[in-house]
Amino acid sequence: MSQTLSSQAAFGEAIELINAGQADKAEAVCRAAVERNPEDVNLLGMLGAVLVKMNRLVEAVPVLRKTIALAPSFAKPHEDLGFTLLAQRQPEQAVEILRTAVRLDPQLDAAFLNLGKALAMIGKGKEADEAFEASFALDPQRKTLALAAEHQKAGRVEEAEKVYRQVLRSNPENVDAMRLLAMVAMSATKPEDAERLLRRAVQLAPDFVGAIVDLGRVLQEQSRFEDAIECFQRALTLEPDNAHSYFLLGGALAPAARTFEAVDAYRRAIEINPKHAAATLGLGHVLKTVGRQGDSIQAYRKCIELKPDNGESYWSLANLKTYKFNDADIQAMTAQVDNGALYDQSEVNFLFSLAKAYEDRNDYDNAWHYYQAGNAKQRMLEQYDPVRNEVNADDAVAVFSGEFLQETGRGGNLDGSPIFIVGLPRSGSTLIEQVIASHSQVEGTSELPYIGKVSTSLNINRADGINYPHAVRELRARHLQTLGSDYLDAARLHRVEGKPRFIDKMPNNFPNIGFIHLILPNAKIIDARRHPLDACLGCYRQLFAKGQTFTYDLTDIGEYYLQYQRLMDHWHEVLPGRVLTVQYEDVVSDFDNQVGRILEYCDLPWEDACVRFHETDRPVRTASSEQVRLPIYTTAVNFSKNYEKHLGELTEVLEPVLNRYKKNATN
């Protein structure tokens, strides 16, 4: 009798632990009880179910088979074993087990659902439909959600949203509907709504790994990396052998400056699933970041082996800038493009990779052909409004007038630790960063998004339509100080070395220089400048992982440069001496003097390490990571000459400013 009571108590305790999201502790309780009574089918079945929940499928199979052997009429372990076999891509065996499960208990709607999936995988479509219908009959809301998911997959987002909301009205605690509705909110760029729905789902179902993972993805999308990491780690506590969760964890650790932990996470994902191409690609990226080029190339090559039609693997090699494709590579890439079966983004990657391959062979006409094709296709995938960009520049000039800055510039956070490097991409900002980050007092972080996030935080809960930058006019000294502190708090995540100064290398911060001046009056601001033709062509030759939507059309790029020039002229006029312009051509031709000039501006004493920047061992998270590990070189100066006959359109757009840029001139 005492053993029976003990087993019942253990069973109840395990249930409570599972409901609390503590599957690992539930496993320990079950194992201890089974050790005392190896033939207790309830606890044995519970142990198998816990192992399935934790995604430890290989361990779960023998436990579930033993349970079935002891109790052949026990439906639940049949259901769990069938799900496990299906997840292990063994549909024939899964069908046999699941047929038994639904025969033993015809009310198992999830078993019917998995039976339908298994039947579909082995080509028995009619029987699969019958199993799905049986599942839907037992759980009508499941059918409703399945139909809504079809709407969403087909792009009928509004119809899907209506159905999800209808389900939640009838069942406010349907966590599946919450999760799916959250994904609709994310696609509509409403991360706050998505987060609210997912947090509610996780509150109701603490072990709902799918919702926990999606919450992490939503938080990561908002650059809330610490919170995202916590979610992925929580998911891995529940499912320790989930390769995808390790992959997502690596993707959150890397931008949080926990690069070596990211390497470990990606390696663990690959250890669990050696064919996980995305994790292999991610591993290549972080190995590149820490300067292990040979290992990164090996990872990219492995990714090509796993997914030959994934253009990103080839572009990752091209984006090393120092890697040269061989004839076989060019032949393979050309075959993929000519095949016509690639999805758009992969095709763009292949086109840019081919352009780089021919450029390295000095075949500039062929290179231009592929650059044009790649940019034209990518431009169709982007949403960029050049008129909106000009209006934004108008607003910045109007709001941050000299008079306004003079009157308002008496607040802000006085911390002088930030060093901002701004300008157009591909204009030498990574070189400047590497030089300064080689100083013992300075840490290089990354292209941080936080100035943009802090500025747009002024738009929240505004019903009057007054947004940034116009909302800045309402701020007082205490508000400016708070905003400066908000930026520093967010940036602290990336400051892992404990040095007194740090670099924020987000180039797109140049329109916000007035705002930076107000909230961080002691911050240093460096404008990385390059000859307009070289700068614009550099952008056109680069396929960016994210953002920089203006770079895929020559006219767009040229007009963007004009607005950049206009804004920088404005900042020099209203904030004289506040920004240091560093001309790339001057840096490579007069390196030591320019290094001294930069260090003096930053109030940093001279250190020889800054001129030996290529010896600095630090993660570099930009496209130029391999180039800045080389000594200074001048081959990029006047590089646009190689494409001169193709740049008539761009030259015409830039005509108003070209005469300001003579050879090696410091504007």
N, C-alpha and C positions, 0 to 999 in steps of 0.2 A: 504493500500500500504506500509506504514512504517513497519508494522509487517512482511510483505512478505520480504521486503529488509533486515530486521533484521534477519529473519530466514536464508536467503541466505548467509548473512555475517557470521552467526554462523556456518553454514554448511561448508563454505569455510575455516574458521578458524580451525574447527575441523579436516578437511582433512590435513591442513598444520601441525598441531600438531602431528597427527598420523605419517605423513611422516618424521617428525623430531624425532620420537621415544618417544614422550611425551604423551602416551595414557592416563595417569592420568589427565593431563590438558584438553585433548580432552573430556574426560568424564565430567569434570566440565562444559565445554562450552555447551555440549549437554544437560546436566541436567538443566542448567539455561534456555536454549532456550525452552525445553519441558515444563518447569514450566510455561513459559509465554504463550505457545501454546501447550496444551497437546495432540492435535490431528494432529500435524505436522508429517506425516508419514516418511518424509525424515530424520528428526532429531531423531525421535523415533527409526527408523531402524538403524541410525548411532550409537545411544547410545547402542542398542543391539549388534551391530558389535564390538564396542569398548570393551564392557564387555566380549565378547567372546575372543577378542584379549588378554585381561588381564587375561584370564582363570577363570573369575568369572562366571562360567557357570550357577550356580543356580540362580543368579540375572538376567542373560541374558534371561532365558526362558520366564518369564512373560512379559518382555519388547518386545521380538520378537513376542509372541503370540498376544499381543495387537496391534502391527504393522500389523500383518496379518489380524486381525479382522477388522481393519480400511481400509486396502487395500489388499483384497484377491488376487488380480492379480499382486502384487509386488513380483517378483521372489527372490530378494536378501535376504529378511528376512526368506523366506522358506529355502534357502540354509544355512543360518547361524543357524537357528533353527535345521535343519537336522544334521549339523555338531555337534551342542551342544548335541543333544540327542544321537548321536553315541558315542561321548566322554564320556557320562554318562552311557554307556553300555545299551542303550535302542534301540537296532537295529530295532525292529519291528516298533516302532513309527517313527524312523528316516527314514525307507524305505518309509512310507506313505508321509511324508513331502518332502523328496527329490524327489520322483516321481512327486509331484506337481511342485517343483522348476524347474526340467528339462522340464516339459511340458510347463510351463510359459515362459521359456527361454532356448531353446535347445542349446544355445551356452555356457552354464555354465559348462565348462570342470571339474572344481573342484567338482561341485555338482554330476556329473556323477561318478567321482572317489570315492567320499564318499558313493554314492549309491551302487557302487560295493562292497565296504568294508562292508556295512550294510547287503547286500544280502548274502555275503559270510558268515557272522556271523550267519545268520539264516538258513544256509544250502542250499541256492538256488544258487548253483555253476554256472549253465548255464546262469542264468539271471545276475549273478555277472560279468561273463566274458563279456557279451554283454555291460554292463555298463562301464566296464574298457575300452573296445574297443572304445566305444563312446567318452570317455575321451581322449584316445590316439589319436583318429582321429581329435579332436579339438585342441589338443596340442601334435604334434608328438614328440617334445623334451621330454615330460613327459614319453612317451613310451620308448624312448631311454634311459632315466635316470633309468627307472624301470628295463630295461634289464641289464644295467650296475650294478645296485644294486644287481641283482641276481648273476651276475658274482662275485661281491665282497663277497657276503654272502657265495658263494660256494668255496671261496678261490682262484678264478681266478683273482687275483688282477691286473695283468698286463693288462688283457683284459678290466677290469673295468676302469683302468686309461686311456687307449686309448680312450674309449668312452667318458669319462668326458672331456678329452682335446678336442675331436672332437666337443662336444657340445659348449665348450667355444670358440672355433675358429669361429663357426657360430654365437654365441651369447655371446660376452665377458662379458655381465652383468647378466648371469644366475646364481643367487646366490645359487640355489640348487646344481648346478654342482660344484660350488666353495666349498661348504660345504662338499660334498661327496668326492671330490678330496682331501680336507684337511684331511679327515679321512684315505684315502689311504696313504698320506704322514706320518701321525702319525704311522700307522702300519709298515711303512718302516723306522721308527725312524728318521724322518726328521721334527722335531718340528718347525724349522724356516720356512720351506715351508708351513706347516699347519697354522702357525700363520699368515703368509702373506696373504694366501687365505681367512682365516676367517675374518681378519681385513678388507679386501676389501669387503667381503660380507656384513659385518655390516655397512660399510660406505655407500654402495648402498641401504641397507635395514635396517635402524636403529632400527626397531622394530622386526627384525628377531630373535626371542628368541632362536630358535634352534642353530643358528650360534653363538649367544652371549654365550650360555651355553657351546658349544663346544670350543669356544675360551678360556673360563675359564678353562676347563679341560686341554687344551693344555698348558696353562700357569702354572697350578698346577703341571703338569707332569715335568715341568722344575724347580720346587721349587720356582716359582715366586708367592708366596702365596698372597701378597697384591694385585697384578694385578688380580689374579684369583678371589679373594673375591669381588673386584670391579665389575667384570663381572657378578657374580652370583647375586649380589645386584641389578645390573642394570636389569637383567632378572626378578627379583622379583618386581621391580618397574613396569614393563610391565605386569607381571602376578603374582599378589600378593598372589594368592592361589595355586601356583604350588608347590606341595609337593616335587617333584624331585629336583627343584632348591634349596629348603631349605636343602634337603639332601646333595646336592653337596656343598652348602655353609658351612654346618657343617664340611664336610670333608676337606675344605680348612682352616677353622678357627682353627681346632684342632692342626695341625702341625705348625701353626703360633703363637702358645702359647696363643691363645685366647680361652682357653678351656671352660670357663663358657659360653661364647657366642656360642660356638659349641653345648653345652648342650641345649641352648635355640633354636638353629636352628633345631636340630634333634627333639626336642619336638614339634616344630611348624609343621614340616613335618608330624609327627605322628598324630597331632591334625587334620590336613587336611585329611590325609589318614591313619586311624588307622591300616590298613593292610599293611603298607609300611615296609616290613621286613628288607630291607637294612638300613633304618633310625633307626629302632629299634635296630639293631645290632650296628650301629654307636654310638647310645646313650649308649649302654652297654660299648663300648670301652672308651668313654670319662668319664663316671661315674667311671670306673675302674681307669682311670688316676688320678682322683682327690680323690681317696681313698674311694669312696662310694660303697664298695664291695656288700653290700646287695642289693642296687638299681641296680647295674650292673648285678648281678645274676638274678634279676627279669626281666630285659630287655632281657638277653640271653634266659631265659626260655620262655618269650613271643615270641621271634623269633622262637624258636623250635615249639611252638604251631602254628605259622603262616606258617612255612615251615619246616615240620619234616624231609625232605630230604636234608636240608642244613647243611652239616657237619661243616661249620665254626662256627655255633652257639654252637655246642658241644665242638669244639676245644677251643673256647673262654672261656668256663667254665673250661676246662682242663688247659688252659694257665694261669689261675689265680694262679696255682701251689698249692694253699691252699684248693682248692675245691675237694671234694670227690664224685664220682658218686655212686649212689645206684644200687641195682640189676635191677630195672626197666629200669634205664638208659642204663646199659650194654646190657640188652635184646633188647631194642629199637635200639641201635646202631648196634648190631650184625645183627638184622633183616634187617636193611638198607643195610649193606655190602653184606649180603647173597642174597639180592634181585637181585643184578646185574644190576640195572637200574640207578645207580648214574653216573653223569659225573665225569671225572677223578679227578678234584681238590676237589670235595666234598667227594669222596671216600677216598682220602688221609687224609682229615680232620678227617673223622670217624676212620680211622686206627690209627692215632696218638692219638686220644681221647681214643680209646680202650686200647692202650698201656699204657697210663697214668693211666687209671682206674685199670688195673691189677697190675701195678707197685705200686700203693697206697695200694694194698692188699698183697704186698710182693710176688706176683706170677710172678717172674721175667722171667720164661720161656715163659709164655703166653704173657707177656709184650714184650719180645724180638721178638716173632713171629710177633706181630703187628707192632713194630718198623721197623723190616726188610721189611715187606710188604709195609708199608707207605713210607719208604725211597726209596725203589726200584721203586715204581710208580712215586714218585716225581722226582727222578733222570732223568726219561725219559721225564719229562716235562721241565727240565732245560737245559740251554746251558752253560756248564762249560768246559773249556779246561785247564787241569792241566799243559800241556806243555806251554801254553801261560802264565800261572801264573809264571812258573819257569823262562821263558824268561823275564818277567817283573821284577822279582827279580834280574836277571842278569844285566838288564839295570840300575836299581837303584844303585846297587853296583858299576857298572862301572862309572856312571856319578857322583855320590856323593862320590867321593874319598876324603880322608883326605886332600890331596893337593888342590883339587878344592874347598872344603868347606873353607879351610884356606884362599885361595886367594879371594873367592867371598863373604865371610861372613862379609861384611862391609856395608851392605845396609839394606833394609827391613824397615818395620814400627816398631818403637820402643815401641808401645803400649804393656804393659804387662798384659792386662786384660784377655787374653784367658788362660784357663787350659785345655789341651787336655788329654783325657784318651783313650788309644789305647790298642790293643791286640786282642785275639780271643774272639768271643761272648761267653757268659756263663762262664766267667772266673772271675767274681767278680767286673766287671767295674761299675755296677749299685750300688753296695754297697759302693764302693769308692766315686762315684758321690754323693750319699746320705749323706755320712759323710761330704764331703767338702761343699755341698750345704746347710748343716745345719748351716754353718758359716754365720754370719751377713753380711759379705762383699762379699758373693759369691752367684750367681744365677745359678741353674742348668737349662739348656735349653733342649737339646735333642741330638739325633744323627744327627748332621748337615751335609749336603752334600756338603758344600761349598769349602772345601779344594780340593776335587775332581773336582769340577766345575772350580775353579780358575786355577788349574794345567792344565786341558784339554783345557782351553781357549787359551793356547799357540798353540793349533793345528789349530785354526781357520784361514782360508784363507792361508793355507800353501800348495803351489803347489809342493814343493820340497820333500814332504814326511817326513820331519824332525819334529817329534812330541815330546811331553813330554815322558820321562824326558830329552831326548837329547837336546831339544830346550832350556832348562835352561842354557846351556853353553853360549848362546848368550846374556843373560840378564846382565844388568848393575845395579848399585845401585838404580837409579831412577825407573827402571822397578820393582825391588824387592819391593821397597816402595809402588808403585802403586798396586801391586798384594796383598800385605799385607792389604792395605786400602780396596781393593775390597772385601777381605774376611770379614773384620770387618764391612763393610757396609752391606753385606748380612746377617751377623749374628745378626746385630742390631735389625732386625725384631723380633727375639726371646727373646730379652732382655727387658722384660716388667716390671721388678721390679726396674730398675734404680740403681742396685748395681755396685760397681766398678769392680768386677771380674765376669767371667762367665765360665761355663764348656761346652765344646764340647765333647760329649761322643761317637763319631763315631769310633767304634773299627777298621774299615778298613783303618784308617789313618796311620797305622804303616809303610807301605811302603813309605809314604810321609814325614817321619820325617826330612830327609835332606832338603826337600823343605820348610817345616814349619820353620825350623831353619833359612833359608835364608830370608824368607819374614816376619817372626815374631820372631826376635832373642830373645826377652824377654818373649815369651810365655813359660809356664810350660808344660812339657810332662810327663805323668805317664803311665807306661806300666803295665796293670793289667794282672798278670801271674798266671797260675794255673797248677798243675801237668798235664803233657801231656795226660795221659789216661783219667783223669776226665774231662779235657777241651774238648777233642775230643768227648768223649761220651756225654757230655753236649750238644754239637752241634748236634750230631746224634739224640738226644732225643727231639730236638726242631724243630717245623715246623715254619719257619720264614715267616712273612707276605710278605716280599719283600727282594730280594738280598740274600746274603750268599749262593750262588749257589753251593759252594763246600761242603756243609754239609750233602749231602744225599747219600754218599758212603764212607765206612770206609777207603778205600785206598786213596780216594781224600782228606779226612779230615787229615789223617796222613801225607800225602805228603805236604799239605798246612801248617801243623804245622811245618814241617821241614824247609820250606821256611820262615815262621814267625821267627823261632829260628835263622836261618841264617841271616836274615835282622836285627834282634835286636842285634845279636852279632856284626854285622857290625857297627850299629849306636853307640854302646858302644865303639867300637874301634876308630872310626873317630871323635866322639863327646863325649869324656870322661866326665862324670858327667852331661851331658845334660839331660838325661832321668832317671827318678826314677822308678826302678822296684819294684812293690809291689806284693808279693807272697800271694795269697789268703789264703793258709794254715797258714801263719804267722799272717795274719790279724785276723782270727777267734781264734787263740790260744794265741795271745799276743796283744789283741785289743788296749788297751790304748797306749802302746808304739808305735804301728804302726800308730795310729791316730796322735800322736805327731810328728812322722817322716814325715808323709805326710804334715801336716800343716807347719812344719819347711821348707820343700822343697818349698812349695808354698808361703813362706814369709808371712804366716798368723799367728797372735797371737792365743794362745790356747783359745778355748771357750768350755765350758762344753757341749753345745748343740751338738757338733760334736760326742760325745760318746753317746748321747741320740738321735741318728739319727732317730730312729724308731718313735720318737714323732713329727718329722718335718712334717708340713702340707704343702705339695707342690705337684703339678702334677708330676707323674713319668710315662714316656712314653715308657717303655720297658717291656719285658716279666717278669722281676723280680719285677714289681711294688708292688705286694703284699708281696713278701718275704722281701723286705727292709723296710716294715712297721712292721716287727717283730724284737725283740731284737736279738742280735748276736747268732748264733747257729752253731754247728759243724757237723751236720748230713750229709752235702754235701761233707765233706772231705773223700777221698778214696771211694767215692760212686761206682766207677767202679768195686770194688770187687764183687758187686752183680751180675755183668754180666761177670765175669772173664772168664768163659768157652766159651763165645761167642766172645771174643776179641783177639783171636790168630792172626788174619790177621792184626788188628790195632797194636798190640804189636810188630809184626815183622817189620812193616813199621817204627815205632817210636824207634826201637832198638838203632839207633845211638845217641839218646839224652836221653834215659831213665835213664842212669847211672848218669846223671847230676842232677837228681831230687830225692834226698833222702827225707825222711819224714820231712816236715816243712823247707826244705832247701830254702834259699833265693839265687837263682842263680845270 
